[in-house]
Amino acid sequence: NAGVMQNPRHLVRRRGQEARLRCSPMKGHSHVYWYRQLPEEGLKFMVYLQKENIIDESGMPKERFSAEFPKEGPSILRIQQVVRGDSAAYFCASSPAGAETQYFGPGTRLLVL
Amino acid sequence: KQEVTQIPAALSVPEGENLVLNCSFTDSAIYNLQWFRQDPGKGLTSLLLIQSSQREQTSGRLNASLDKSSGRSTLYIAASQPGDSATYLCAVMRNAGNMLTFGGGTRLMVKP
């Protein structure tokens, strides 16, 4: 059973471009969580999704950020018109419904020039 | 709003020393607490998970304790090794299936 997959592992964008980060959960997991880790900081929750539903987006910036988890395919975290402050590591985690723990992917490191 | 704090932020010890990492949280209404390890440029590896009804968990040289009423947890590492060098994160979960709230981490360096 493969672990949580994230791609790309590294992403470089110029200011104003769009960034798309993908997360494939572990087989059988229907819940996905996105976290952001700014340089020298801990992880901060962004959004919690089930298939085709956003359950909790209380940690998402109000503008430029969106997330989806379609019925088929990976979960996508989309950042429009990136700014330098978006440079961070973005981690995805997955779990079965109501699980006591989450399984983390290797992260996508976004660098905005 | 739950806040998780880890002290110290960084720690450097000689090989073989026993050490304690501290984690505190402001809201004692938690479902569980988990300790993770993060190596530079890598993802998170779960080390120990303590349910709210438990007092401690052990795995090899690692022992984690939980005092829910005082909002504290400690991670004890016995006989530290250079391979233990990493950042250690604690995280609390309020309810099953909910998000994790992380501390800022303790960056540990074990010198040979």
Interface residues (C-beta under 8 A of the other chain):
Chain A: H31 Y33 Y35 E41 G42 L43 K44 F45 Y48 D56 G59 F91 A93 S95 A97 G98 A99 E100 T101 Q102 Y103 F104 G105 P106 G107 R109
Chain B: V4 Q6 Y31 N32 Q34 F36 G41 K42 G43 L44 S46 L49 Q51 L89 A91 M93 A96 G97 N98 M99 L100 T101 F102 G103 G104 G105
